[in-house]
Amino acid sequence: MKKLGFDPQKYIEEQSKYILERVDHYDKLYLEFGGKLIGDMHAKRVLPGFDADAKIKLLQKLKDQAEILICVYAGDIERNKIRGDYGITYDMDILRQIDELREYGLAVNSVVITRYSGQPSTKMFINKLERRDIKVYKHAAIEDYPSNLEKIVSEEGFGKNEYIPTTKPIVVVTAPGPGSGKLATCLNQLYHESRNGKTAGYSKFETFPVWNVPLKHPLNIAYEAATVDLKDVNMIDSFHFDKYQKVAVNYNRDVETFPVIKRIIEKITGEESVYQSPTDMGVNRVGFGIVDDDVVKEASKQEIIRRCFATECDFKKGLIDEETVNRIKLIMEEVELKKEDRKAVLPAREYSERLREQTQSNDTPAVIAFELQDGRIVTGRTSSLMDSCSSAILNSIKTLANISDEILLLSPVILETIQTMKQKDLHSKITALKANEILIALAISAVTNPTAQLAYDKLSELNGVQAHSTVMLSKNDEQTLRELGLDITSDAVYPSENLYYI
């Protein structure tokens, strides 16, 4: 049984109470949401017990008082930026978010395109949204933002961007990723609300870093690892300490921009800001939900290792620079971690090395090791029939169901028929069956085969399993494992010399 280190119910109660206290001071509160609104898997991994959908469930409790603005930077649409955990582009993620928000009964006011200057792909995305009756607002970049205070807070700055009419006291401003323009959108709204004679406030719904956990706690260092490409660095909030003589942890961007943001808010409202530090601006009660610090520390260390593998793979794919890789290595050294501290790594590599010696191949044999919830290690390798993901999944559910290794869950005739269809009818150059194809075959076999049904029923027990691959996986296999709830890492090795067919 996985140990829990976090109480999600206590967190939701604390956070919702704190938000409502903020709302009481204003006609309207613009609440910038840091991190992911739905499916916050980072928080779930580092805080065992955390509900990945805690934020959206909290908002559901406040749905009569809240509506949502979704921001996206036009440049991210233009370059087809990918959201790593889902493997989809930011524009597609916005469509996904809108669907899920509606399922929770939450009102989506509109989509805000930030730093828009007529980019072609963004125009097409705007057309797609508007033809589905979704309101879209376009905000241009403001020259010298955020340093030129006089220009920003004027008709030539925020005044040139559209005002977004809202009707509820809490306006949640979210985005598919960092750098999407959430803060600028909040400040733009504050400017127009002030001009309309309304009292509006700004707060930031934070999760990480955790302000009341030590600076060098693995939980906060895991946040640095997660944002290594953004070069975020945790630091003591000097403003908070100077004002209250209390140590609080924040990160460099918030600390550096705080004086400017404070002055912008004061110029908009004509009053002294109620916030004396960037920590004051945040609504962050995560630290109060921790119930077992040792469990959280260990989970955070494992997340740092996971991020190290992911960063090295991104470098291999050409997505990030070498400086980012060096940064994650320094973080690993700081916490005295090595990649082999992830339990599934060595079994996968050792099996792969044995296969290499047997076949004398130049390519690294593709092997995946699953660390089951009870600590047992199960491996799978790529063969001419199926890939390593498929093999590991079948071997694992057979192990969980106590089915002998000699018993076949799937008829070879069925598998060969699927292979033939892929090759001859679909003209696929990849004939080894992928994980999603094997799962469909298993589901069909379970209808008539009691043994297959027994194994099929164990699929849910793969949720939370830790896995490691000796080669980088295809997007389809990676996504299938994520959907099953596995946390997968990979060595930064391509499975073959092929550039396209992997």
C-alpha positions as CSV (number, residue, x, y, z in Angstrom):
1,M,0.0,0.0,0.0
2,K,1.4,3.4,-1.0
3,K,2.0,5.6,2.0
4,L,0.2,8.9,2.1
5,G,1.8,12.2,3.0
6,F,-1.0,14.7,2.2
7,D,-4.6,15.3,3.3
8,P,-6.5,16.6,0.3
9,Q,-9.7,17.4,2.2
10,K,-7.9,19.6,4.7
11,Y,-6.2,21.4,1.8
12,I,-9.4,22.2,0.0
13,E,-11.1,23.5,3.1
14,E,-8.1,25.7,4.0
15,Q,-7.7,27.0,0.4
16,S,-11.4,27.8,-0.2
17,K,-11.7,29.5,3.1
18,Y,-8.6,31.7,2.3
19,I,-10.0,32.6,-1.1
20,L,-13.3,33.7,0.2
21,E,-11.6,35.9,2.8
22,R,-9.8,37.7,-0.1
23,V,-13.1,38.1,-2.1
24,D,-14.7,39.9,0.9
25,H,-12.4,42.9,0.3
26,Y,-13.4,43.6,-3.3
27,D,-16.3,43.8,-5.7
28,K,-14.4,41.4,-7.8
29,L,-11.2,39.3,-7.3
30,Y,-9.0,38.3,-10.3
31,L,-7.4,35.1,-9.2
32,E,-4.4,34.0,-11.3
33,F,-3.9,30.2,-11.2
34,G,-0.3,29.0,-11.2
35,G,0.3,25.5,-12.4
36,K,-2.3,23.2,-13.9
37,L,-6.0,23.7,-13.1
38,I,-6.9,20.2,-14.1
39,G,-4.7,17.1,-13.8
40,D,-1.9,18.5,-11.7
41,M,0.3,15.4,-11.9
42,H,3.4,17.1,-10.5
43,A,1.6,17.9,-7.2
44,K,0.1,14.4,-7.1
45,R,3.6,12.8,-7.5
46,V,5.4,15.0,-4.8
47,L,2.5,15.0,-2.4
48,P,1.2,11.4,-2.1
49,G,-2.5,11.7,-1.4
50,F,-2.9,15.0,-3.3
51,D,-5.9,14.9,-5.7
52,A,-4.7,15.9,-9.2
53,D,-8.0,17.6,-9.7
54,A,-8.1,19.3,-6.3
55,K,-8.1,22.8,-7.9
56,I,-11.0,22.1,-10.2
57,K,-13.0,20.5,-7.3
58,L,-12.3,23.5,-5.2
59,L,-13.6,25.8,-7.9
60,Q,-16.7,23.5,-8.3
61,K,-17.5,24.3,-4.7
62,L,-17.3,28.0,-5.6
63,K,-19.0,27.7,-9.0
64,D,-21.9,30.0,-8.2
65,Q,-19.3,32.7,-7.5
66,A,-16.6,32.0,-10.2
67,E,-16.1,32.2,-13.9
68,I,-13.0,31.4,-15.9
69,L,-10.7,33.2,-18.4
70,I,-8.2,31.0,-20.3
71,C,-5.1,32.8,-21.6
72,V,-2.7,31.6,-24.3
73,Y,0.3,33.4,-25.8
74,A,-0.1,33.7,-29.6
75,G,3.6,32.7,-30.1
76,D,3.0,29.3,-28.3
77,I,0.2,28.5,-30.8
78,E,2.3,29.6,-33.7
79,R,5.2,27.3,-32.8
80,N,2.9,24.4,-31.8
81,K,4.1,24.3,-28.3
82,I,3.4,20.9,-26.7
83,R,2.0,20.3,-23.2
84,G,4.3,17.6,-22.0
85,D,2.0,15.6,-19.8
86,Y,-0.7,15.2,-22.4
87,G,1.5,15.3,-25.6
88,I,-0.9,17.8,-27.2
89,T,-0.4,21.4,-28.5
90,Y,-1.6,24.3,-26.4
91,D,-4.5,25.2,-28.7
92,M,-5.8,21.6,-28.4
93,D,-5.3,21.7,-24.7
94,I,-7.5,24.8,-24.4
95,L,-10.3,22.9,-26.2
96,R,-9.8,20.0,-23.8
97,Q,-9.9,22.3,-20.8
98,I,-13.1,24.0,-21.9
99,D,-14.8,20.6,-22.3
100,E,-13.6,19.5,-18.8
101,L,-14.6,22.8,-17.2
102,R,-18.1,22.5,-18.6
103,E,-18.3,18.9,-17.2
104,Y,-17.7,20.4,-13.8
105,G,-20.4,22.9,-14.3
106,L,-18.0,25.9,-14.4
107,A,-18.6,28.9,-16.6
108,V,-15.9,29.7,-19.2
109,N,-16.2,33.4,-19.9
110,S,-13.7,33.5,-22.9
111,V,-10.3,32.7,-24.3
112,V,-7.8,35.6,-24.2
113,I,-5.1,35.6,-26.9
114,T,-2.1,37.5,-25.5
115,R,0.7,39.3,-27.3
116,Y,-1.4,39.0,-30.5
117,S,-0.2,40.6,-33.7
118,G,-2.1,38.8,-36.4
119,Q,-0.1,35.5,-36.4
120,P,-1.6,33.2,-39.1
121,S,-2.0,30.0,-37.1
122,T,-3.5,32.0,-34.2
123,K,-6.0,33.5,-36.6
124,M,-7.2,30.1,-37.6
125,F,-7.5,29.1,-33.9
126,I,-9.6,32.2,-33.2
127,N,-11.9,31.3,-36.1
128,K,-12.2,27.8,-34.8
129,L,-13.2,29.1,-31.3
130,E,-15.6,31.8,-32.6
131,R,-17.4,29.4,-34.9
132,R,-18.1,27.2,-31.9
133,D,-19.6,30.2,-30.1
134,I,-16.6,30.7,-27.7
135,K,-15.8,34.4,-27.1
136,V,-12.3,35.4,-27.9
137,Y,-10.4,38.6,-26.8
138,K,-7.2,39.7,-28.4
139,H,-4.5,41.6,-26.4
140,A,-1.5,43.1,-28.1
141,A,2.0,43.2,-26.5
142,I,2.7,46.5,-24.6
143,E,6.1,47.9,-25.4
144,D,8.4,48.1,-22.4
145,Y,6.1,46.0,-20.2
146,P,6.4,45.8,-17.2
147,S,9.0,48.5,-16.7
148,N,7.4,51.6,-18.3
149,L,4.9,52.3,-15.6
150,E,3.5,55.5,-17.2
151,K,2.8,53.9,-20.5
152,I,1.5,50.6,-19.2
153,V,-1.1,52.3,-17.0
154,S,-2.5,54.6,-19.7
155,E,-4.8,54.6,-22.7
156,E,-1.7,53.7,-24.7
157,G,-1.1,50.6,-22.6
158,F,-3.8,48.6,-20.9
159,G,-6.3,51.1,-22.4
160,K,-5.7,49.8,-25.9
161,N,-6.5,46.2,-25.0
162,E,-10.0,45.0,-24.8
163,Y,-11.9,44.9,-21.5
164,I,-13.5,41.5,-20.8
165,P,-16.9,41.9,-19.3
166,T,-17.4,39.5,-16.3
167,T,-20.4,38.9,-14.0
168,K,-19.2,36.9,-11.0
169,P,-17.2,38.0,-8.0
170,I,-14.3,35.6,-8.6
171,V,-12.6,35.5,-12.0
172,V,-10.1,32.7,-12.4
173,V,-7.4,33.4,-14.9
174,T,-5.7,30.2,-16.1
175,A,-3.5,29.0,-19.0
176,P,-2.1,25.8,-20.5
177,G,1.4,26.7,-19.4
178,P,3.8,29.4,-18.1
179,G,4.4,32.6,-20.0
180,S,0.8,32.7,-21.3
181,G,0.1,36.3,-20.1
182,K,-2.1,35.5,-17.0
183,L,-0.7,38.3,-14.9
184,A,-0.9,40.9,-17.7
185,T,-4.5,39.9,-18.3
186,C,-5.4,40.3,-14.6
187,L,-3.7,43.8,-14.5
188,N,-5.5,44.8,-17.7
189,Q,-8.8,43.9,-16.1
190,L,-7.9,45.8,-12.9
191,Y,-7.2,48.9,-15.0
192,H,-10.6,48.8,-16.8
193,E,-12.5,47.9,-13.6
194,S,-11.0,50.9,-11.9
195,R,-11.9,53.1,-14.8
196,N,-15.5,51.8,-14.5
197,G,-15.6,52.7,-10.8
198,K,-15.3,49.2,-9.4
199,T,-13.1,47.9,-6.7
200,A,-11.1,44.9,-8.0
201,G,-8.3,43.0,-6.5
202,Y,-5.6,40.6,-7.6
203,S,-4.3,37.4,-6.0
204,K,-2.3,34.4,-7.1
205,F,-3.4,30.9,-6.4
206,E,-0.1,29.2,-5.8
207,T,0.9,25.6,-5.3
208,F,4.7,25.7,-5.6
209,P,7.1,26.6,-4.2
210,V,5.5,26.1,-0.8
211,W,6.2,29.2,1.2
212,N,6.1,27.7,4.7
213,V,8.4,24.7,3.9
214,P,12.2,25.2,4.1
215,L,14.0,26.6,1.1
216,K,16.1,23.4,0.6
217,H,13.3,20.9,1.3
218,P,13.1,18.3,-1.5
219,L,9.5,19.4,-2.2
220,N,10.7,22.9,-3.1
221,I,13.7,21.7,-5.0
222,A,11.4,19.4,-7.0
223,Y,9.7,22.6,-8.2
224,E,13.0,23.9,-9.4
225,A,13.5,20.6,-11.3
226,A,10.1,20.9,-12.8
227,T,10.8,24.4,-14.1
228,V,14.4,23.9,-15.0
229,D,13.8,25.1,-18.6
230,L,12.4,28.4,-17.2
231,K,15.5,28.9,-15.0
232,D,13.3,29.4,-11.9
233,V,15.2,29.5,-8.6
234,N,13.7,29.4,-5.2
235,M,14.7,32.1,-2.7
236,I,13.8,33.6,0.6
237,D,11.1,36.4,0.1
238,S,13.2,39.3,1.4
239,F,10.1,41.6,1.3
240,H,8.2,39.3,3.5
241,F,11.0,39.0,6.0
242,D,11.6,42.7,6.1
243,K,8.0,43.4,6.8
244,Y,7.0,40.5,9.2
245,Q,10.4,39.1,10.3
246,K,9.1,35.7,9.0
247,V,10.9,33.4,6.6
248,A,8.9,32.6,3.5
249,V,10.0,30.9,0.3
250,N,9.1,32.2,-3.1
251,Y,10.9,32.1,-6.5
252,N,13.0,34.6,-8.4
253,R,10.5,35.8,-11.0
254,D,7.9,36.7,-8.4
255,V,10.5,38.3,-6.0
256,E,12.1,40.3,-8.9
257,T,8.9,41.6,-10.4
258,F,7.1,42.3,-7.1
259,P,8.1,46.0,-6.7
260,V,7.0,46.7,-10.3
261,I,3.6,44.8,-9.9
262,K,3.0,46.6,-6.6
263,R,3.6,50.0,-8.3
264,I,1.3,49.1,-11.2
265,I,-1.5,48.1,-8.9
266,E,-1.1,51.2,-6.8
267,K,-1.1,53.5,-9.9
268,I,-4.3,51.7,-11.2
269,T,-6.1,52.0,-7.9
270,G,-4.6,55.3,-6.6
271,E,-4.2,53.6,-3.2
272,E,-1.3,51.9,-1.4
273,S,-1.3,48.2,-2.1
274,V,-2.4,45.8,0.7
275,Y,0.4,43.5,-0.3
276,Q,3.8,44.0,1.3
277,S,5.4,40.9,-0.3
278,P,5.0,38.5,-3.2
279,T,4.1,35.9,-0.6
280,D,1.2,38.1,0.5
281,M,-0.1,38.1,-3.0
282,G,-0.3,34.3,-3.0
283,V,-3.1,32.1,-1.8
284,N,-1.2,29.0,-0.9
285,R,-2.2,26.5,1.9
286,V,-0.5,23.4,0.5
287,G,1.9,23.2,3.4
288,F,-0.9,22.9,5.9
289,G,-2.1,19.7,4.1
290,I,1.2,17.8,4.7
291,V,0.6,15.0,7.2
292,D,3.9,13.0,6.8
293,D,6.9,15.0,5.9
294,D,9.2,11.9,5.3
295,V,6.8,10.5,2.7
296,V,6.7,13.9,0.9
297,K,10.5,14.1,1.0
298,E,11.0,10.7,-0.6
299,A,8.3,11.3,-3.2
300,S,9.9,14.7,-4.1
301,K,13.3,13.1,-4.5
302,Q,11.9,10.6,-6.9
303,E,10.3,13.4,-8.9
304,I,13.7,15.2,-9.2
305,I,15.1,12.0,-10.7
306,R,12.1,11.7,-13.0
307,R,12.7,15.3,-14.2
308,C,16.3,14.6,-14.8
309,F,15.5,11.8,-17.2
310,A,12.8,13.9,-18.9
311,T,15.3,16.8,-19.3
312,E,17.9,14.6,-20.9
313,C,15.4,13.1,-23.3
314,D,14.2,16.6,-24.3
315,F,17.8,17.6,-25.0
316,K,18.3,14.5,-27.1
317,K,15.2,15.5,-29.1
318,G,16.6,19.1,-29.6
319,L,13.9,20.8,-27.5
320,I,16.1,22.4,-24.9
321,D,19.7,23.6,-24.6
322,E,22.7,22.1,-22.8
323,E,22.6,24.7,-20.1
324,T,19.2,23.3,-19.0
325,V,20.7,19.8,-18.8
326,N,23.6,21.1,-16.7
327,R,21.2,22.8,-14.4
328,I,19.2,19.6,-13.7
329,K,22.5,17.8,-13.0
330,L,23.4,20.4,-10.4
331,I,20.0,19.9,-8.8
332,M,20.6,16.2,-8.6
333,E,24.0,16.7,-7.0
334,E,22.5,19.2,-4.5
335,V,20.1,16.6,-3.2
336,E,22.8,13.8,-3.5
337,L,20.7,11.7,-5.9
338,K,21.7,9.5,-8.8
339,K,19.5,8.2,-11.5
340,E,19.9,4.6,-10.3
341,D,18.0,5.6,-7.1
342,R,14.9,5.0,-9.2
343,K,14.3,1.3,-8.5
344,A,13.1,0.4,-12.0
345,V,16.2,1.7,-13.7
346,L,18.9,-1.0,-13.0
347,P,16.6,-4.0,-13.8
348,A,15.7,-2.5,-17.1
349,R,19.3,-1.7,-18.0
350,E,20.7,-5.0,-16.9
351,Y,18.1,-7.0,-18.9
352,S,18.8,-4.8,-21.9
353,E,22.6,-5.4,-21.6
354,R,22.1,-9.2,-21.5
355,L,20.0,-9.0,-24.7
356,R,22.7,-6.9,-26.3
357,E,25.3,-9.5,-25.5
358,Q,23.1,-12.2,-26.9
359,T,22.2,-10.5,-30.2
360,Q,25.5,-8.5,-30.6
361,S,23.3,-5.6,-31.9
362,N,24.5,-2.0,-32.2
363,D,21.1,-0.7,-31.1
364,T,20.1,-0.7,-27.5
365,P,17.5,-3.4,-26.9
366,A,14.2,-1.9,-25.8
367,V,13.3,-3.1,-22.3
368,I,10.9,-1.6,-19.8
369,A,10.8,-2.5,-16.1
370,F,7.7,-1.9,-14.0
371,E,8.0,-1.5,-10.2
372,L,4.6,-2.7,-9.0
373,Q,3.0,-1.3,-5.9
374,D,4.2,-4.2,-3.8
375,G,7.8,-3.7,-4.8
376,R,8.1,-6.5,-7.3
377,I,9.9,-5.8,-10.6
378,V,8.4,-7.0,-13.9
379,T,10.1,-6.5,-17.2
380,G,9.1,-6.6,-20.9
381,R,11.2,-6.4,-24.1
382,T,10.5,-5.6,-27.7
383,S,10.1,-8.6,-30.0
384,S,9.0,-9.1,-33.6
385,L,5.4,-9.5,-32.3
386,M,5.0,-6.7,-29.8
387,D,6.9,-3.7,-28.3
388,S,8.4,-3.5,-24.8
389,C,5.4,-1.5,-23.5
390,S,2.9,-4.2,-24.6
391,S,5.1,-7.0,-23.2
392,A,5.6,-5.3,-19.8
393,I,1.8,-4.6,-19.5
394,L,0.9,-8.2,-20.2
395,N,3.6,-9.6,-18.0
396,S,2.6,-7.3,-15.1
397,I,-1.1,-8.1,-15.2
398,K,-0.3,-11.8,-15.4
399,T,1.9,-11.4,-12.3
400,L,-0.8,-9.4,-10.4
401,A,-3.4,-12.1,-11.3
402,N,-1.0,-15.0,-10.4
403,I,-1.2,-16.4,-13.9
404,S,1.6,-18.6,-15.0
405,D,4.1,-17.2,-17.5
406,E,3.5,-20.1,-19.8
407,I,-0.2,-19.3,-20.2
408,L,-1.0,-17.1,-23.2
409,L,-3.5,-14.4,-22.6
410,L,-3.9,-13.6,-26.3
411,S,-4.0,-16.1,-29.2
412,P,-1.0,-15.8,-31.5
413,V,-3.3,-16.2,-34.4
414,I,-5.2,-13.0,-33.4
415,L,-2.0,-11.1,-32.9
416,E,-0.6,-12.2,-36.2
417,T,-3.8,-11.2,-38.0
418,I,-3.5,-7.7,-36.5
419,Q,0.1,-7.6,-37.6
420,T,-0.8,-8.6,-41.1
421,M,-3.5,-6.0,-41.3
422,K,-1.1,-3.3,-40.2
423,Q,1.5,-4.3,-42.7
424,K,-0.6,-5.2,-45.8
425,D,-3.8,-3.1,-45.4
426,L,-2.6,-0.1,-43.4
427,H,0.9,-0.1,-45.0
428,S,2.6,0.4,-41.7
429,K,6.4,0.0,-41.5
430,I,6.1,-0.7,-37.8
431,T,4.7,-4.2,-37.3
432,A,5.4,-4.8,-33.6
433,L,2.1,-4.3,-31.8
434,K,1.8,-1.1,-29.7
435,A,0.4,-0.9,-26.2
436,N,-3.0,0.5,-27.3
437,E,-3.4,-2.3,-29.9
438,I,-2.6,-5.0,-27.3
439,L,-5.0,-3.5,-24.8
440,I,-7.8,-3.6,-27.4
441,A,-7.0,-7.2,-28.2
442,L,-7.0,-8.0,-24.5
443,A,-10.4,-6.4,-24.0
444,I,-11.9,-8.4,-26.9
445,S,-10.3,-11.7,-25.6
446,A,-11.7,-11.1,-22.1
447,V,-15.2,-11.5,-23.4
448,T,-14.7,-15.2,-24.2
449,N,-11.6,-16.1,-22.2
450,P,-11.9,-16.2,-18.4
451,T,-8.1,-16.1,-17.9
452,A,-7.9,-13.0,-20.1
453,Q,-10.7,-11.5,-18.1
454,L,-8.8,-12.2,-14.8
455,A,-5.8,-10.3,-16.2
456,Y,-7.9,-7.5,-17.7
457,D,-9.4,-6.8,-14.2
458,K,-5.8,-6.1,-12.9
459,L,-5.2,-3.2,-15.3
460,S,-6.5,-0.8,-12.7
461,E,-3.6,-1.9,-10.4
462,L,-1.1,-0.4,-12.8
463,N,-2.2,3.0,-11.6
464,G,0.8,4.5,-9.7
465,V,3.3,2.0,-10.9
466,Q,6.8,3.4,-11.6
467,A,8.4,2.4,-14.9
468,H,11.6,2.9,-16.7
469,S,12.6,2.2,-20.4
470,T,16.1,1.8,-21.8
471,V,15.0,3.7,-24.9
472,M,12.8,6.7,-25.6
473,L,9.2,5.6,-26.3
474,S,6.9,6.6,-29.1
475,K,4.3,9.3,-28.2
476,N,1.5,6.7,-28.5
477,D,3.1,4.3,-26.1
478,E,4.0,7.1,-23.7
479,Q,0.5,8.4,-23.7
480,T,-1.0,5.0,-23.2
481,L,1.1,4.3,-20.1
482,R,0.2,7.7,-18.7
483,E,-3.5,7.0,-19.3
484,L,-3.1,3.8,-17.3
485,G,-1.6,5.9,-14.5
486,L,2.0,4.8,-14.8
487,D,4.9,7.2,-14.2
488,I,7.4,6.4,-17.0
489,T,11.0,7.6,-17.4
490,S,13.4,6.7,-20.3
491,D,17.1,6.8,-20.9
492,A,18.0,9.4,-23.6
493,V,18.5,6.8,-26.3
494,Y,16.7,6.4,-29.6
495,P,15.4,2.8,-30.2
496,S,17.1,2.7,-33.6
497,E,18.9,4.7,-36.2
498,N,15.7,5.5,-38.0
499,L,14.8,9.1,-38.0
500,Y,11.1,8.8,-38.5
501,Y,9.9,5.2,-37.9
502,I,10.6,4.5,-34.2
